[in-house]
Amino acid sequence: MTQALPDEVPERGRARTPRPVAELPRQVRDELQRRLRRNRRAFRTDDVQVVEPPLLRRAVGASALGNCMEWFDFGVYSYLAATLGKVFFPGASPGAQVISSFATFAAAFVVRPLGGLVFGPLGDRLGRQKVLATTMIMMALGTFAIGLIPSYATIGIAAPILLLLARMVQGFSTGGEYGGATTFVAEYSPDRRRGFLSSWLDFGTFVGYALGSALVTVLNLLLTDHQMLTWGWRLPFLIAGPLGVIGLYMRLKLEESPAFQEQLDEHEKGLAQESAGSELKGVVTRYWRPLLICMGLVLLYNVTNYMVTGFLPTYQTETLHRSSGSADVLVLIGMVWIVLLITFIGRLSDRIGRRPVYGVSAAAMIVLAVPSFLLIKADGTWPPILGVLVLSTLLACFAAPSAATLPALFPTAVRYAAMGIGFNIAVAAFGGTTPLVTEALVNVTGDDLMPAYYLMLAGAIGLVTVWFLPESAQVPLKGSRPMVGSRTEQRELITTSKQLYGASEREAPLAENPRPGR
């Protein structure tokens, strides 16, 4: 995770020639010049933050593990939706059982914004590490509790009520998890590699989902339907207990992010003092534009995400009437494909920018959504696999740059709180409801291509959002010092700043003393 970029040379090798100013991405050059004009001097050593590789590895690893555990639960729940419907809603028809199960799934997303409203400001005031440790243990307890709930046949209506409460605990904790984890990793990552390093967060997401879905697939193959209904479904949820203890230990060993430790540069200190005692209303009124951009990108990512991970397994079994084994394996192939792709796309976003990755992928979603579902519906082995791989590739393109792009929209003082608002409202309204809404649309209309039309709408909204998205690849985070991964990079950036500042000084007299006659 901390390997050097291809154009880097290790510290002990020959000295590296600083990158010419002309080769800097325009957004980087503009931001550096803005900071140099504000400081009225070139950068010094204490102006550039060096991130130690061991701390960086621990930060990325512990954050990715939290996402892995969160999505282990989602994978398990999605693959067990039909089984859980029979366990907790036995009196309903098969279609109503699935919808009831997905409604309970969606209920967790209703309280996610509340979790974001609570944990976001706490993360900005008390620190990212403390809040992330709290959300980790809450998630583990909520998931573990599901595995202990008696069935409807044992305790009646209390069973689905307890399931709903456990899901709401999960949702409340998750409201502070992803926004905090993305903030934490982004604030630890060197600017030039933020896309690559932050993509490991969503790498953990899809590894967790793949592990959860793989476990359910194995259980379905090894156990009879009666065994799965009586006790087999509990096993995946009970595994969350030990995973949560491991994750909590890792997060308690973390140090606070450099940006939070330092707080803010001189330009942002007034904002820090103001936001520490301000209401969330101030975040919304001051940063409504980046909040809308954040929500648009989250909608694009999460509608695709929950369509593939939450809806496709049940779509194949209940709508296309395929066996649960073949449906599970098909989606699992897509998850493994995403795991293989995602860090490469994260690295690509560092090189060509976040906007091109989002924009091309959103346009491709509009064009390819219907063909993908036609392939998934087709008979045979390879057409459905190809359809799932197309959707999974687009999902990887939305997921890979997200953890680097979204935190960069907000300054350090309000980053956690703003992420808690923007991310969780969008996920609650559009992401977590995707399986429920699409299943209901298919049942009401009888059109099994409704999921594709839903994806096309998400792609169109995403494309409009990208138009307003500022490019943030390789740009220092707002309110933080420039971040580098080595002393060599620090010296290189200082040299570059001297070149930029010298050019600005030479241009200033021309601006102040125009030629006669003008």
ZAMAR-220093 format. One record per residue (C-alpha): x, y, z negated; residue number from 1; residue in three letters. Coordinates in steps of 0.02 Angstrom, whole numbers. Each point is the difference from the previous one (the first is absolute). Example, Ala and Ser with C-alpha at 12.3 -4.5 7.8 and 13.67 -1.06 7.14 Angstrom:
REM residues 2
(rec (615; -225; -390); 1; 'ALA')
(rec (69; 172; 33); 2; 'SER')
REM end
This chain:
REM residues 518
(rec (0; 0; 0); 1; 'MET')
(rec (146; 116; -24); 2; 'THR')
(rec (100; -53; 150); 3; 'GLN')
(rec (80; 140; 98); 4; 'ALA')
(rec (-76; 69; 157); 5; 'LEU')
(rec (87; -58; 159); 6; 'PRO')
(rec (90; 166; 21); 7; 'ASP')
(rec (68; 1; -178); 8; 'GLU')
(rec (175; -47; -56); 9; 'VAL')
(rec (35; -64; -177); 10; 'PRO')
(rec (77; 118; -127); 11; 'GLU')
(rec (171; -84; 8); 12; 'ARG')
(rec (10; 4; 189); 13; 'GLY')
(rec (53; 143; 109); 14; 'ARG')
(rec (-80; 168; -33); 15; 'ALA')
(rec (-160; 23; 96); 16; 'ARG')
(rec (-23; 148; 116); 17; 'THR')
(rec (-148; 104; -57); 18; 'PRO')
(rec (-148; -7; 117); 19; 'ARG')
(rec (1; 153; 116); 20; 'PRO')
(rec (-133; 128; -43); 21; 'VAL')
(rec (-70; -15; 177); 22; 'ALA')
(rec (-37; -185; -30); 23; 'GLU')
(rec (-103; 29; -157); 24; 'LEU')
(rec (-187; -31; 24); 25; 'PRO')
(rec (-87; 167; 18); 26; 'ARG')
(rec (-105; -22; -157); 27; 'GLN')
(rec (158; -35; -102); 28; 'VAL')
(rec (92; 150; 71); 29; 'ARG')
(rec (-147; 114; -33); 30; 'ASP')
(rec (-19; -58; -181); 31; 'GLU')
(rec (186; 14; -37); 32; 'LEU')
(rec (6; 176; 73); 33; 'GLN')
(rec (-151; 49; -105); 34; 'ARG')
(rec (88; -59; -158); 35; 'ARG')
(rec (164; 84; 47); 36; 'LEU')
(rec (-87; 166; 31); 37; 'ARG')
(rec (-86; -15; -168); 38; 'ARG')
(rec (163; -42; -91); 39; 'ASN')
(rec (104; 125; 103); 40; 'ARG')
(rec (146; -121; 6); 41; 'ARG')
(rec (51; -171; 63); 42; 'ALA')
(rec (-31; -155; -104); 43; 'PHE')
(rec (117; -45; -142); 44; 'ARG')
(rec (26; -170; -81); 45; 'THR')
(rec (-135; 26; -131); 46; 'ASP')
(rec (-125; 49; 135); 47; 'ASP')
(rec (-2; -175; 75); 48; 'VAL')
(rec (-62; -152; -100); 49; 'GLN')
(rec (97; -164; 21); 50; 'VAL')
(rec (-103; -157; -38); 51; 'VAL')
(rec (99; -144; -73); 52; 'GLU')
(rec (-32; -163; 96); 53; 'PRO')
(rec (-36; -108; -155); 54; 'PRO')
(rec (-133; 122; -61); 55; 'LEU')
(rec (-74; 9; 174); 56; 'LEU')
(rec (-11; -189; 15); 57; 'ARG')
(rec (-87; -15; -169); 58; 'ARG')
(rec (-123; 139; 40); 59; 'ALA')
(rec (-49; -73; 168); 60; 'VAL')
(rec (-7; -178; -67); 61; 'GLY')
(rec (-106; 38; -153); 62; 'ALA')
(rec (-121; 108; 99); 63; 'SER')
(rec (-18; -130; 137); 64; 'ALA')
(rec (-34; -134; -130); 65; 'LEU')
(rec (-148; 99; -68); 66; 'GLY')
(rec (-74; 11; 175); 67; 'ASN')
(rec (37; -184; 25); 68; 'CYS')
(rec (-100; -45; -154); 69; 'MET')
(rec (-144; 116; 43); 70; 'GLU')
(rec (-17; -75; 173); 71; 'TRP')
(rec (24; -177; -61); 72; 'PHE')
(rec (-167; 27; -85); 73; 'ASP')
(rec (-78; 76; 157); 74; 'PHE')
(rec (59; -146; 106); 75; 'GLY')
(rec (-71; -124; -125); 76; 'VAL')
(rec (-166; 93; -14); 77; 'TYR')
(rec (-21; 20; 188); 78; 'SER')
(rec (35; -183; 36); 79; 'TYR')
(rec (-113; -56; -143); 80; 'LEU')
(rec (-144; 118; 42); 81; 'ALA')
(rec (-116; -140; 56); 82; 'ALA')
(rec (48; -110; -149); 83; 'THR')
(rec (-23; 141; -126); 84; 'LEU')
(rec (-170; 35; 76); 85; 'GLY')
(rec (-53; -178; -40); 86; 'LYS')
(rec (73; 6; -176); 87; 'VAL')
(rec (-71; 169; -55); 88; 'PHE')
(rec (-153; 22; 114); 89; 'PHE')
(rec (-66; -179; 24); 90; 'PRO')
(rec (-183; 47; 23); 91; 'GLY')
(rec (28; 107; 154); 92; 'ALA')
(rec (6; -53; 183); 93; 'SER')
(rec (174; -33; 75); 94; 'PRO')
(rec (1; 169; 86); 95; 'GLY')
(rec (-57; 90; -157); 96; 'ALA')
(rec (132; -92; -103); 97; 'GLN')
(rec (139; 66; 112); 98; 'VAL')
(rec (-70; 177; -2); 99; 'ILE')
(rec (-18; -7; -190); 100; 'SER')
(rec (179; -60; -16); 101; 'SER')
(rec (62; 141; 112); 102; 'PHE')
(rec (-108; 125; -96); 103; 'ALA')
(rec (91; -51; -160); 104; 'THR')
(rec (163; 17; 97); 105; 'PHE')
(rec (-51; 175; 54); 106; 'ALA')
(rec (-53; 49; -176); 107; 'ALA')
(rec (182; 4; -52); 108; 'ALA')
(rec (28; 137; 127); 109; 'PHE')
(rec (-139; 108; -72); 110; 'VAL')
(rec (103; 27; -158); 111; 'VAL')
(rec (166; 20; 91); 112; 'ARG')
(rec (-20; 189; 18); 113; 'PRO')
(rec (-34; 9; -187); 114; 'LEU')
(rec (163; -93; -32); 115; 'GLY')
(rec (88; 120; 116); 116; 'GLY')
(rec (-73; 151; -90); 117; 'LEU')
(rec (60; -69; -168); 118; 'VAL')
(rec (169; -74; 44); 119; 'PHE')
(rec (51; 130; 131); 120; 'GLY')
(rec (16; 150; -116); 121; 'PRO')
(rec (77; -112; -134); 122; 'LEU')
(rec (133; -54; 124); 123; 'GLY')
(rec (42; 182; 38); 124; 'ASP')
(rec (11; 47; -184); 125; 'ARG')
(rec (63; -156; -92); 126; 'LEU')
(rec (100; -80; 140); 127; 'GLY')
(rec (-24; -125; 140); 128; 'ARG')
(rec (82; -148; -90); 129; 'GLN')
(rec (-113; 2; -154); 130; 'LYS')
(rec (-160; 5; 101); 131; 'VAL')
(rec (58; -136; 120); 132; 'LEU')
(rec (38; -116; -147); 133; 'ALA')
(rec (-176; 31; -66); 134; 'THR')
(rec (-86; -34; 166); 135; 'THR')
(rec (100; -160; 21); 136; 'MET')
(rec (-59; -78; -163); 137; 'ILE')
(rec (-181; 56; 30); 138; 'MET')
(rec (0; -81; 172); 139; 'MET')
(rec (69; -162; -68); 140; 'ALA')
(rec (-129; -8; -140); 141; 'LEU')
(rec (-145; 36; 118); 142; 'GLY')
(rec (52; -135; 122); 143; 'THR')
(rec (37; -127; -137); 144; 'PHE')
(rec (-170; 33; -78); 145; 'ALA')
(rec (-91; -50; 160); 146; 'ILE')
(rec (75; -173; -14); 147; 'GLY')
(rec (-77; -19; -174); 148; 'LEU')
(rec (-179; 54; 39); 149; 'ILE')
(rec (-129; -140; -18); 150; 'PRO')
(rec (-109; -35; 151); 151; 'SER')
(rec (-180; 54; 26); 152; 'TYR')
(rec (-56; -177; -38); 153; 'ALA')
(rec (79; 16; -173); 154; 'THR')
(rec (-45; 175; -62); 155; 'ILE')
(rec (-124; 64; 130); 156; 'GLY')
(rec (-6; 184; 49); 157; 'ILE')
(rec (143; 41; -118); 158; 'ALA')
(rec (120; -87; 121); 159; 'ALA')
(rec (-15; 123; 147); 160; 'PRO')
(rec (-4; 144; -125); 161; 'ILE')
(rec (166; -55; -75); 162; 'LEU')
(rec (70; -22; 176); 163; 'LEU')
(rec (-53; 177; 41); 164; 'LEU')
(rec (82; 68; -159); 165; 'LEU')
(rec (164; -91; 35); 166; 'ALA')
(rec (0; 68; 177); 167; 'ARG')
(rec (-29; 176; -66); 168; 'MET')
(rec (150; -17; -117); 169; 'VAL')
(rec (103; -51; 151); 170; 'GLN')
(rec (-67; 145; 101); 171; 'GLY')
(rec (31; 127; -137); 172; 'PHE')
(rec (181; -55; -20); 173; 'SER')
(rec (28; -10; 187); 174; 'THR')
(rec (-57; 182; 11); 175; 'GLY')
(rec (166; 47; -80); 176; 'GLY')
(rec (105; -138; 77); 177; 'GLU')
(rec (24; 34; 185); 178; 'TYR')
(rec (11; 190; -13); 179; 'GLY')
(rec (125; -17; -142); 180; 'GLY')
(rec (102; -135; 86); 181; 'ALA')
(rec (13; 98; 163); 182; 'THR')
(rec (47; 157; -97); 183; 'THR')
(rec (130; -94; -100); 184; 'PHE')
(rec (84; -84; 150); 185; 'VAL')
(rec (-7; 157; 107); 186; 'ALA')
(rec (84; 102; -137); 187; 'GLU')
(rec (138; -130; -16); 188; 'TYR')
(rec (35; -22; 187); 189; 'SER')
(rec (134; 95; 96); 190; 'PRO')
(rec (-81; 115; 127); 191; 'ASP')
(rec (74; -85; 153); 192; 'ARG')
(rec (-63; -172; -53); 193; 'ARG')
(rec (-164; 40; -86); 194; 'ARG')
(rec (-107; -85; 133); 195; 'GLY')
(rec (101; -161; -8); 196; 'PHE')
(rec (13; -9; -189); 197; 'LEU')
(rec (-180; 50; -31); 198; 'SER')
(rec (-61; -132; 123); 199; 'SER')
(rec (59; -131; -126); 200; 'TRP')
(rec (-146; 55; -108); 201; 'LEU')
(rec (-125; -60; 130); 202; 'ASP')
(rec (114; -148; 35); 203; 'PHE')
(rec (-43; -50; -179); 204; 'GLY')
(rec (-184; 32; 39); 205; 'THR')
(rec (-6; -126; 142); 206; 'PHE')
(rec (114; -125; -85); 207; 'VAL')
(rec (-122; 1; -146); 208; 'GLY')
(rec (-149; -22; 115); 209; 'TYR')
(rec (88; -139; 96); 210; 'ALA')
(rec (45; -91; -162); 211; 'LEU')
(rec (-179; 15; -66); 212; 'GLY')
(rec (-78; -57; 161); 213; 'SER')
(rec (127; -141; 21); 214; 'ALA')
(rec (-39; -62; -175); 215; 'LEU')
(rec (-187; -3; 35); 216; 'VAL')
(rec (32; -88; 166); 217; 'THR')
(rec (102; -135; -86); 218; 'VAL')
(rec (-134; -22; -135); 219; 'LEU')
(rec (-135; -17; 133); 220; 'ASN')
(rec (102; -136; 85); 221; 'LEU')
(rec (42; -95; -161); 222; 'LEU')
(rec (-165; 14; -95); 223; 'LEU')
(rec (-177; -50; 42); 224; 'THR')
(rec (-139; 129; 13); 225; 'ASP')
(rec (-66; -57; -169); 226; 'HIS')
(rec (171; 21; -82); 227; 'GLN')
(rec (21; 174; 75); 228; 'MET')
(rec (-171; 53; -64); 229; 'LEU')
(rec (24; -69; -176); 230; 'THR')
(rec (180; 47; -42); 231; 'TRP')
(rec (113; 17; 152); 232; 'GLY')
(rec (-47; 181; 35); 233; 'TRP')
(rec (64; 52; -172); 234; 'ARG')
(rec (181; -51; 27); 235; 'LEU')
(rec (55; 145; 113); 236; 'PRO')
(rec (-71; 130; -121); 237; 'PHE')
(rec (84; -79; -152); 238; 'LEU')
(rec (171; 13; 85); 239; 'ILE')
(rec (-15; 190; -13); 240; 'ALA')
(rec (41; -7; -187); 241; 'GLY')
(rec (182; -57; 18); 242; 'PRO')
(rec (23; 112; 153); 243; 'LEU')
(rec (-58; 150; -101); 244; 'GLY')
(rec (124; -35; -140); 245; 'VAL')
(rec (143; -8; 126); 246; 'ILE')
(rec (-56; 160; 84); 247; 'GLY')
(rec (-21; 92; -165); 248; 'LEU')
(rec (177; -50; -53); 249; 'TYR')
(rec (72; 66; 163); 250; 'MET')
(rec (-92; 164; -12); 251; 'ARG')
(rec (48; 30; -181); 252; 'LEU')
(rec (183; -15; 53); 253; 'LYS')
(rec (-17; 139; 128); 254; 'LEU')
(rec (64; 177; -20); 255; 'GLU')
(rec (-109; 147; 45); 256; 'GLU')
(rec (13; 61; 180); 257; 'SER')
(rec (136; 132; 34); 258; 'PRO')
(rec (-129; 126; 61); 259; 'ALA')
(rec (-102; -13; -159); 260; 'PHE')
(rec (154; 3; -112); 261; 'GLN')
(rec (61; 157; 81); 262; 'GLU')
(rec (-179; 63; 13); 263; 'GLN')
(rec (8; 130; 137); 264; 'LEU')
(rec (120; 120; 81); 265; 'ASP')
(rec (-5; 183; -48); 266; 'GLU')
(rec (-127; 40; 134); 267; 'HIS')
(rec (-127; -123; -71); 268; 'GLU')
(rec (21; 21; -188); 269; 'LYS')
(rec (-146; 119; -15); 270; 'GLY')
(rec (-109; -125; 89); 271; 'LEU')
(rec (55; -137; -120); 272; 'ALA')
(rec (-48; 103; -152); 273; 'GLN')
(rec (-166; 46; 78); 274; 'GLU')
(rec (-46; -177; 53); 275; 'SER')
(rec (45; -75; -168); 276; 'ALA')
(rec (-147; 89; -80); 277; 'GLY')
(rec (-114; 17; 150); 278; 'SER')
(rec (-155; -96; 44); 279; 'GLU')
(rec (-12; -120; 146); 280; 'LEU')
(rec (-111; 131; 78); 281; 'LYS')
(rec (157; 104; 27); 282; 'GLY')
(rec (82; -141; 97); 283; 'VAL')
(rec (-152; -16; 112); 284; 'VAL')
(rec (-18; 187; 34); 285; 'THR')
(rec (185; 30; 28); 286; 'ARG')
(rec (40; -155; 102); 287; 'TYR')
(rec (-163; -38; 89); 288; 'TRP')
(rec (82; -6; 171); 289; 'ARG')
(rec (134; -132; -41); 290; 'PRO')
(rec (-133; -94; -100); 291; 'LEU')
(rec (-108; -14; 156); 292; 'LEU')
(rec (150; -59; 101); 293; 'ILE')
(rec (39; -127; -135); 294; 'CYS')
(rec (-178; -65; 2); 295; 'MET')
(rec (-4; -13; 189); 296; 'GLY')
(rec (159; -105; 4); 297; 'LEU')
(rec (-59; -107; -145); 298; 'VAL')
(rec (-165; -31; 90); 299; 'LEU')
(rec (93; -57; 156); 300; 'LEU')
(rec (115; -115; -97); 301; 'TYR')
(rec (-125; -73; -121); 302; 'ASN')
(rec (-146; -31; 117); 303; 'VAL')
(rec (119; -102; 106); 304; 'THR')
(rec (76; -79; -154); 305; 'ASN')
(rec (-161; -60; -80); 306; 'TYR')
(rec (-72; -51; 167); 307; 'MET')
(rec (145; -119; 28); 308; 'VAL')
(rec (32; -55; -179); 309; 'THR')
(rec (-172; 10; -79); 310; 'GLY')
(rec (-125; -29; 141); 311; 'PHE')
(rec (80; -115; 130); 312; 'LEU')
(rec (4; -158; -106); 313; 'PRO')
(rec (-186; 10; -38); 314; 'THR')
(rec (-42; 63; 177); 315; 'TYR')
(rec (72; -159; 72); 316; 'GLN')
(rec (-87; -118; -120); 317; 'THR')
(rec (-170; 85; -16); 318; 'GLU')
(rec (-21; 84; 171); 319; 'THR')
(rec (105; -109; 116); 320; 'LEU')
(rec (-34; -159; -101); 321; 'HIS')
(rec (179; -60; -4); 322; 'ARG')
(rec (74; -106; -136); 323; 'SER')
(rec (71; 91; -150); 324; 'SER')
(rec (168; -85; 29); 325; 'GLY')
(rec (21; 65; 178); 326; 'SER')
(rec (-62; 174; -49); 327; 'ALA')
(rec (120; 9; -146); 328; 'ASP')
(rec (149; -56; 103); 329; 'VAL')
(rec (-40; 124; 139); 330; 'LEU')
(rec (-1; 152; -115); 331; 'VAL')
(rec (152; -66; -92); 332; 'LEU')
(rec (95; 0; 165); 333; 'ILE')
(rec (-44; 184; 17); 334; 'GLY')
(rec (64; 38; -174); 335; 'MET')
(rec (165; -87; 30); 336; 'VAL')
(rec (18; 98; 163); 337; 'TRP')
(rec (-27; 164; -92); 338; 'ILE')
(rec (131; -49; -131); 339; 'VAL')
(rec (125; -30; 140); 340; 'LEU')
(rec (-38; 165; 88); 341; 'LEU')
(rec (-30; 128; -134); 342; 'ILE')
(rec (176; 51; -55); 343; 'THR')
(rec (57; 14; 182); 344; 'PHE')
(rec (-144; 119; 36); 345; 'ILE')
(rec (44; 97; -158); 346; 'GLY')
(rec (178; 20; 65); 347; 'ARG')
(rec (-69; 51; 170); 348; 'LEU')
(rec (-104; 137; -82); 349; 'SER')
(rec (161; 72; -74); 350; 'ASP')
(rec (76; 12; 173); 351; 'ARG')
(rec (-142; 57; 114); 352; 'ILE')
(rec (-115; 79; -131); 353; 'GLY')
(rec (-160; -45; -92); 354; 'ARG')
(rec (-117; 88; 121); 355; 'ARG')
(rec (46; -103; 155); 356; 'PRO')
(rec (-21; -163; -96); 357; 'VAL')
(rec (-171; 50; -66); 358; 'TYR')
(rec (-59; 83; 161); 359; 'GLY')
(rec (43; -140; 121); 360; 'VAL')
(rec (-71; -131; -117); 361; 'SER')
(rec (-164; 94; -28); 362; 'ALA')
(rec (-23; 19; 188); 363; 'ALA')
(rec (39; -185; 22); 364; 'ALA')
(rec (-132; -42; -130); 365; 'MET')
(rec (-134; 89; 101); 366; 'ILE')
(rec (49; -96; 157); 367; 'VAL')
(rec (37; -172; -74); 368; 'LEU')
(rec (-130; -24; -138); 369; 'ALA')
(rec (-134; -79; 111); 370; 'VAL')
(rec (122; -110; 100); 371; 'PRO')
(rec (75; -61; -164); 372; 'SER')
(rec (-169; -56; -68); 373; 'PHE')
(rec (-46; -80; 166); 374; 'LEU')
(rec (161; -102; -14); 375; 'LEU')
(rec (-40; -44; -182); 376; 'ILE')
(rec (-173; -61; 53); 377; 'LYS')
(rec (69; -103; 145); 378; 'ALA')
(rec (16; -189; -7); 379; 'ASP')
(rec (167; -87; -9); 380; 'GLY')
(rec (154; 29; -106); 381; 'THR')
(rec (101; 138; 81); 382; 'TRP')
(rec (-129; 135; 42); 383; 'PRO')
(rec (-54; 23; -183); 384; 'PRO')
(rec (182; 0; -55); 385; 'ILE')
(rec (40; 134; 129); 386; 'LEU')
(rec (-149; 105; -54); 387; 'GLY')
(rec (53; -7; -183); 388; 'VAL')
(rec (181; 40; 45); 389; 'LEU')
(rec (-54; 156; 96); 390; 'VAL')
(rec (-100; 65; -148); 391; 'LEU')
(rec (139; -48; -120); 392; 'SER')
(rec (129; 95; 104); 393; 'THR')
(rec (-108; 158; -5); 394; 'LEU')
(rec (-24; -23; -187); 395; 'LEU')
(rec (188; -13; -24); 396; 'ALA')
(rec (21; 164; 96); 397; 'CYS')
(rec (-123; 88; -116); 398; 'PHE')
(rec (70; -78; -159); 399; 'ALA')
(rec (187; 21; 30); 400; 'ALA')
(rec (11; 192; -1); 401; 'PRO')
(rec (-140; 31; -126); 402; 'SER')
(rec (100; -10; -162); 403; 'ALA')
(rec (125; 126; 70); 404; 'ALA')
(rec (-125; 115; 87); 405; 'THR')
(rec (-135; 26; -130); 406; 'LEU')
(rec (109; 56; -149); 407; 'PRO')
(rec (92; 121; 115); 408; 'ALA')
(rec (-161; 99; 23); 409; 'LEU')
(rec (6; 66; -180); 410; 'PHE')
(rec (128; 86; -115); 411; 'PRO')
(rec (75; -92; -148); 412; 'THR')
(rec (-103; 89; -132); 413; 'ALA')
(rec (-166; -66; 63); 414; 'VAL')
(rec (52; -148; 110); 415; 'ARG')
(rec (-65; -140; -111); 416; 'TYR')
(rec (-166; 88; -36); 417; 'ALA')
(rec (-28; 48; 182); 418; 'ALA')
(rec (38; -177; 58); 419; 'MET')
(rec (-120; -65; -132); 420; 'GLY')
(rec (-138; 109; 70); 421; 'ILE')
(rec (29; -14; 188); 422; 'GLY')
(rec (49; -182; 10); 423; 'PHE')
(rec (-131; -72; -116); 424; 'ASN')
(rec (-149; 99; 63); 425; 'ILE')
(rec (38; -56; 178); 426; 'ALA')
(rec (27; -181; -51); 427; 'VAL')
(rec (-159; -3; -104); 428; 'ALA')
(rec (-107; 79; 135); 429; 'ALA')
(rec (69; -87; 153); 430; 'PHE')
(rec (127; -136; -41); 431; 'GLY')
(rec (-72; -111; -135); 432; 'GLY')
(rec (-175; 14; 73); 433; 'THR')
(rec (57; -61; 172); 434; 'THR')
(rec (-39; -187; -30); 435; 'PRO')
(rec (-169; 42; -75); 436; 'LEU')
(rec (-51; 125; 135); 437; 'VAL')
(rec (59; -104; 147); 438; 'THR')
(rec (-81; -160; -67); 439; 'GLU')
(rec (-163; 95; -24); 440; 'ALA')
(rec (11; 78; 176); 441; 'LEU')
(rec (27; -170; 79); 442; 'VAL')
(rec (-150; -73; -95); 443; 'ASN')
(rec (-114; 148; 41); 444; 'VAL')
(rec (45; 22; 184); 445; 'THR')
(rec (46; -177; 46); 446; 'GLY')
(rec (149; 73; 96); 447; 'ASP')
(rec (160; -89; -52); 448; 'ASP')
(rec (105; 137; 82); 449; 'LEU')
(rec (-55; 129; -130); 450; 'MET')
(rec (168; -19; -92); 451; 'PRO')
(rec (91; 52; 159); 452; 'ALA')
(rec (-108; 156; 20); 453; 'TYR')
(rec (35; 43; -182); 454; 'TYR')
(rec (188; -12; 35); 455; 'LEU')
(rec (-18; 111; 153); 456; 'MET')
(rec (-83; 134; -106); 457; 'LEU')
(rec (142; -11; -127); 458; 'ALA')
(rec (127; 15; 142); 459; 'GLY')
(rec (-85; 157; 66); 460; 'ALA')
(rec (0; 81; -173); 461; 'ILE')
(rec (182; -49; -22); 462; 'GLY')
(rec (49; 76; 167); 463; 'LEU')
(rec (-79; 167; -47); 464; 'VAL')
(rec (89; -6; -169); 465; 'THR')
(rec (171; -29; 80); 466; 'VAL')
(rec (-24; 160; 102); 467; 'TRP')
(rec (7; 100; -163); 468; 'PHE')
(rec (133; -107; -86); 469; 'LEU')
(rec (167; 91; -29); 470; 'PRO')
(rec (152; -104; 45); 471; 'GLU')
(rec (94; -51; -157); 472; 'SER')
(rec (127; -129; 61); 473; 'ALA')
(rec (172; 33; -81); 474; 'GLN')
(rec (-67; 160; -79); 475; 'VAL')
(rec (32; 30; -188); 476; 'PRO')
(rec (-155; -17; -107); 477; 'LEU')
(rec (-88; 160; -49); 478; 'LYS')
(rec (62; 63; -168); 479; 'GLY')
(rec (149; -120; -5); 480; 'SER')
(rec (183; 14; 43); 481; 'ARG')
(rec (59; -85; 159); 482; 'PRO')
(rec (30; -185; -37); 483; 'MET')
(rec (146; -102; 68); 484; 'VAL')
(rec (61; -178; -26); 485; 'GLY')
(rec (187; 29; -24); 486; 'SER')
(rec (134; 130; -39); 487; 'ARG')
(rec (49; -7; 183); 488; 'THR')
(rec (-175; 52; 53); 489; 'GLU')
(rec (4; 136; -132); 490; 'GLN')
(rec (159; 75; 72); 491; 'ARG')
(rec (-69; -15; 175); 492; 'GLU')
(rec (-159; 94; -47); 493; 'LEU')
(rec (99; 137; -86); 494; 'ILE')
(rec (107; 21; 157); 495; 'THR')
(rec (-156; 5; 108); 496; 'THR')
(rec (-77; 132; -114); 497; 'SER')
(rec (155; 109; 21); 498; 'LYS')
(rec (-18; -11; 189); 499; 'GLN')
(rec (-184; 42; -9); 500; 'LEU')
(rec (27; 144; -122); 501; 'TYR')
(rec (142; 69; 105); 502; 'GLY')
(rec (-110; -1; 154); 503; 'ALA')
(rec (-139; 88; -96); 504; 'SER')
(rec (122; 134; -60); 505; 'GLU')
(rec (60; 31; 178); 506; 'ARG')
(rec (-178; 16; 63); 507; 'GLU')
(rec (-56; 117; -140); 508; 'ALA')
(rec (93; 158; 60); 509; 'PRO')
(rec (-75; -21; 174); 510; 'LEU')
(rec (-173; -6; -75); 511; 'ALA')
(rec (34; 152; -111); 512; 'GLU')
(rec (92; 105; 134); 513; 'ASN')
(rec (-87; -22; 168); 514; 'PRO')
(rec (84; 66; 155); 515; 'ARG')
(rec (-27; 184; 45); 516; 'PRO')
(rec (-148; 36; 110); 517; 'GLY')
(rec (-111; -132; -83); 518; 'ARG')
REM end
